[in-house]
Amino acid sequence: MNVLVNDSCIGCGACESICDAVFSVEDRAVVKSAGIAGNEDCVKEAADACPVGAIEVA
């Protein structure tokens, strides 16, 4: 699974609150690639919850 946070991220923290094993938010969300394996379901949930659609999952 490839996860990318695009430039539309507003740093709201929704992704981190849903899936902190994969997402960390300072000014904007950052993907912790090492945490993706085994957390695919919460990555998808975080992507669905993103208010601006900034999380791209492939």
N, C-alpha and C positions, 0 to 999 in steps of 0.2 A: 504494500500500500504506500502510495506517495501522498504526502500531505504538504500543502503550501498555503501560506497566509499571504494574500495579495495586498496591494497598496490601499485598498478601501477600508482596511482595519481601522477601527476607531478606539481600540484599546479598552473596550468596555469591561473585559474580564469574564464574560459569560463562558467562553471556552475553557478558561482555567478553572472556573468553579465546577464545571461538568467533568473535565478530564485533565486534572493537574499533572498526571503522569506524562502527558504529551505537550501541553501548552503552558507557557509562562508569559505573563504580561508585564511589561514595563511601560514604555510609551505605546507600544503595539504588541500584538501577540508574536511569540517566537515558538517554533516547533522544536521539541526535544526528540530528535529522530530515534534515539535509542529506546524511547518509551513506546513507540508505535506498536511493535510486536506484542500481541496479547491484549491490546487496548483498542482494537479496531471498532468495537461497538460504541465506546464512548467517544471516539474520534468522529464517527458518523453523527452521533447525537449532538456533539458540539457544533459540527458543521451545520446541522439543521437549525440549531438554536441561534446561530450568529445573526444579529439583526441587520447586518449589511452584506451578508453572503461572502465574507472575505476568505473563508476557509474552502480551499479546493482539494477534493479527495479524488484520487485516481487509482 
